[in-house]
Amino acid sequence: MKRFFSAFFTLLISLAAFSQEIKNPVEWNVSAKRVSTTEVELSFEAKIGWGWVVYGTDVPEDGPLPISLSMEEGATDGALVEVEAAKIKHDEMFDMDVPYFAGKAHLMQRIKILPDTKEVKGTLEFQACSETECIPLNHDFKLSVPTDITSASVVEKVEGGESLLLFFFIAMSMGFLGVLTPCVFPMLPMTISFFMRNQSRKKGLSQAFIFVASMVVIYTLIGVMATLTKSVAFTTALSAHWLPNIIFFLLFILFAASSFGAFEITLPTSLVNRIDRQADKGGYFAIFFVALALCVVSFSCTGLFVGGLLVAAASGAVLKPVIGMFGFGLAFALPFGVLALFPSVLKKLPKSGGWLNVIKVFCAFVLAIFSMKFLATADQALGFYIISREVFLCIWIVLFTMLGFYFLGKIHFAHDDKVERVGFMRFSLAVAAFAFALYLVTGLLGNNLSAISGFLPAPELTANHTQKGGGPKAVDNAIAYATGALCEVPKYSGTKMRGPAGVPAYFDLEEAIACAKKQSKQLLLDFKGYSCTNCKKMEGEVFAHSQVKQALQDRFVVVALYTDDKTPLPESEWYTSSFDGKVKKTLGQQNMDYLITSYKVNAMPYFAVLNSEGELQGKPVGYVSNPDQFLKFLEQSAN
C-alpha cells in the first residue's frame, strides 16, 4: 500500500510537471457585419476555460489588464462595448473593484473604414487569471469586410425589457441596503432636525416629495453623466486622489465625534428659519442641498454599486445606468421621505440612552476605524508615507481595544446609561473586539493579515521612504547600491518596477547576470506584471515573510522581469521572435518572449533559479501560497 501511494503521488507530480506549457484558456470567435458604407461592426465572443476569468474593458488605473482593441486596418469608433456587462468583484490585492468575465464574454466594436476596404486586421489584448496564475494574452484577427449592409446591430441586443426590469429591482434592493451602511447613520441627526419642526400635513407632504425627488434626480444624473461620457475615470480619481480622501477622512472623524457625544450635528436656527421662509414662498432649494449632502456623504459606502453601474455605462449600456441609478436613488430616499412625511414619528424617536446610544457609539467606532483607510490613501497619494502599515495597525489595535472595554462598561461616553451588569451580548461583542485586536497585533509580529490586506498599506510602502514623491521603489535600489547589495544602480530605477516585497532587484537580465558573477551568487528570475493579481498575492503572502526576504537578500541576485511593461526600447534592441514571428519593441514584450521561448510557459508569476553562468538550477515554479514551500524551492534549486 505504501508503494502504491508513493507511485500515485509520483504520477501526480509528473502530470503537474507535464502540464507546464504555453496556455491560452480563452477561445475567441470574431465576426464582422457592415452597418453602413463606412462602418463595420465587429463582434467578439469568448469561451473562457473553467476556473479562469478575463477582466473587463474598464479596469481602474493600476489594476489588472483590461480587454482592449487595437486596429491595423480601420479606425475604432467609440469604446469597446460589453454586450453583457462584466460582473464586479473586489480584488483585495489591488484594493479596488474590478469587472470580470467567467465562462463567456461578448463584446462589440464599431470601426470606420473606407468604402473600398476589403479586409480589417486587429489585435485583442487581455489578461486571463486563475486562482494560481495570470497570463497576458493577445488574439490577432483578420476578417473580410461584408459587402451587404445589415441594419441590425449588436448594441440593439444589449438591453431587453425583461433584463432592465430585473436590473431595476436589483438596483432598488441595493438602495434599501445602502440605508443600513455606517456612512448613512451620521446623517440621520441632521436630516431629522431639518424635518422635525411644526408644520402642516400639506407642507410635510410637499417637503417629503421634494426631498425624495431631489435624491432620485441626483443619483439619476450620475447615471446620465456616465452614459454621456462613457467613462468611469472620475470614480477612479475620486477613490485615488488625495483631496476627496482627506475630505472623507475629516467627515468621518467629524461624524464619529458627534456620535461619541462631543456635539450634535444640527442645522443652525437662523438657517432653519431662512429655509422655512423660502419654503413658505414655494422655494425648496434648501431641501435639495440637504438631499445632496446625504448623497455625497453616503457615497463612500454606496460607491460599490454606483461604480458597477458606471462600468456598465462605459461598456456601452445606455439605459442600464440611468434606470439603475433611478431605482437605487428611489429606494435609498424612500425611508427618509417616510420619516419626513411623519414628523410626529420623528419626535417620538428616543434621543439617547439604552441600546440606541450603544449602537450610536458602535457606529462612531466604525466610522473612526474606516476613516483611517481614507487617511492612508491620501498619505500615499501625496507621497508622504507617514501612515505606515505599523502605524495603521497600532491605531486600529487601540480603537478595537477601546471598543472592547466600551462593551464591558469600562469606558463611558455622553448620554450613556450606567452599565450595572454586563450581559451575554455585551460580553460576546467585547470578546470579538479583543480577539480582532489580538489578530492585528500578530501583524506587528510578521503575520501578513491576508484577511484584511486590502485595507492596509502595503508592506513595501512602509520602509526606506525618506524622499517625497520618489517613493520606496527608487530609494530601495539607491540604498542597495550604496551598501553593496547591488553592483550598480539598476536600469529603470525610479520607475514603477520593483523587486518582490521591496527586496533590491535588477530589471535587466544582463545586468543581473553580471552582478551574480561578481558576487558569486545565484540568480532568481521573477517573471511578474503590474496587472497580475497572483503576483500581488505572493507579495503579501510569501515575499513579505522575513525568512524568504532574508534568503533572497543573502543568497540571490533578484531580477524582476515585467511582462506587461510598456517601456519602449531603442530600435537597435528590437528583434523578431522565433515563437510568433513578431517584432518585440518594448521591455515587456521581450520579457514575455523570453519566458515563452526559454521555459515554454506564459503564465505569471513564474520563478526560475540560474547559477552565475546563467544556467538553470532545479525546476522552476509558478504561484506558491506558502512561504515554507517557496523556501523549499530555493533550497532545492541551490543543490
Helices and strands as residue ranges (DSSP letters): H 2-18, E 26-36, E 39-48, E 53-55, E 68-71, E 75-82, E 87-91, E 96-102, E 104-112, E 119-129, E 134-144, G 154-157, H 161-178, G 185-187, H 188-195, H 201-229, H 233-240, H 242-260, H 269-280, H 285-314, H 319-341, H 343-348, H 354-382, H 389-407, H 424-444, G 450-452, G 459-461, H 471-483, G 500-502, E 505-506, H 509-519, E 522-528, H 533-538, I 539-543, H 546-555, E 556-562, G 571-573, E 575-576, E 583-584, H 587-599, E 606-610, E 616-621, H 627-638
